[in-house]
Amino acid sequence: MRGLGTGVAIGLVQVVSMLFQLVIWLVIAAALVTWVSPDPRNPVVQFLYKSTEWLLKPCRKILPPRWTGGIDFSPIIAILLLVLLRAIVLSLMTGGAYSPI
């Protein structure tokens, strides 16, 4: 039987992993919404903008759309960074036992 500490640690790792996954899905949703020219006053659009712009804005500075023919690659860069960061954080939390594959 596992001790209480082990169960809490596993739960914490799962919560951190879910938070990373949530941010990834928010970035995907924000990217998809931009394809349909949404109303900026829409509460869903405002929520997506506020919850992802902190991450997408620095990524746009790395690879501005004006360098890529107007295509915004910031969501792809952000997702790649989030996946990498999640793997590093969870690996550190589990003592190297986490494998993203």
C-alpha positions in Angstrom: 0.0 0.0 0.0 1.3 3.4 -0.9 1.8 6.0 1.7 -0.2 9.2 1.8 2.8 11.2 0.6 3.1 9.1 -2.5 -0.6 9.6 -3.4 -0.3 13.4 -2.8 2.8 13.5 -5.0 1.1 11.6 -7.8 -1.9 13.9 -7.5 0.3 17.0 -7.7 2.1 15.6 -10.8 -1.3 15.0 -12.5 -2.6 18.5 -11.6 0.5 20.1 -13.1 0.2 18.0 -16.2 -3.5 18.9 -16.6 -2.7 22.6 -16.2 -0.1 22.4 -19.0 -2.6 20.5 -21.1 -5.3 23.1 -20.4 -3.0 26.0 -21.5 -2.2 24.0 -24.7 -5.9 23.6 -25.5 -6.5 27.3 -24.8 -3.7 28.2 -27.3 -5.3 25.9 -29.9 -8.7 27.4 -29.4 -7.4 30.9 -29.6 -5.6 30.1 -32.9 -8.7 28.5 -34.3 -10.9 31.5 -33.3 -8.7 33.9 -35.2 -9.5 32.1 -38.5 -13.2 33.2 -38.4 -12.8 36.9 -37.7 -14.7 36.9 -34.3 -16.3 39.8 -32.6 -13.7 41.2 -30.2 -16.5 42.0 -27.7 -17.6 38.4 -27.4 -16.8 37.1 -23.9 -15.4 33.9 -25.2 -13.0 35.7 -27.5 -12.0 38.1 -24.7 -11.3 35.1 -22.4 -9.2 33.3 -25.0 -7.3 36.5 -25.7 -6.6 37.3 -22.0 -5.7 33.7 -21.2 -3.2 33.2 -24.0 -1.8 36.5 -25.1 0.8 36.5 -22.2 2.3 33.4 -24.0 1.7 34.3 -27.6 3.0 37.8 -27.6 6.6 36.9 -26.7 6.4 34.1 -29.4 5.4 36.7 -32.0 8.6 38.6 -31.1 10.6 35.5 -31.8 9.1 35.0 -35.3 7.0 38.0 -36.3 4.2 37.4 -38.9 5.8 40.0 -41.2 8.8 37.6 -41.6 6.6 34.7 -42.5 4.3 36.2 -45.2 1.6 37.2 -42.6 1.2 33.8 -41.1 1.3 33.8 -37.3 3.3 30.8 -36.1 3.2 31.9 -32.5 0.7 29.2 -31.4 3.0 26.5 -32.8 6.0 28.0 -31.0 4.0 28.3 -27.8 2.7 24.7 -27.9 6.2 23.4 -28.6 7.6 25.4 -25.7 4.8 24.2 -23.4 5.3 20.6 -24.3 9.0 20.9 -23.7 8.5 22.8 -20.4 5.9 20.2 -19.3 8.3 17.4 -19.9 11.1 19.1 -18.0 8.9 20.1 -15.0 7.3 16.7 -14.7 10.6 14.9 -15.1 12.0 17.0 -12.3 8.9 16.4 -10.2 9.1 12.6 -10.6 12.9 12.3 -10.3 13.3 11.4 -14.0 10.5 8.8 -14.0 8.3 10.9 -16.3 8.4 10.0 -20.0 6.3 12.0 -22.4 6.1 9.0 -24.8 
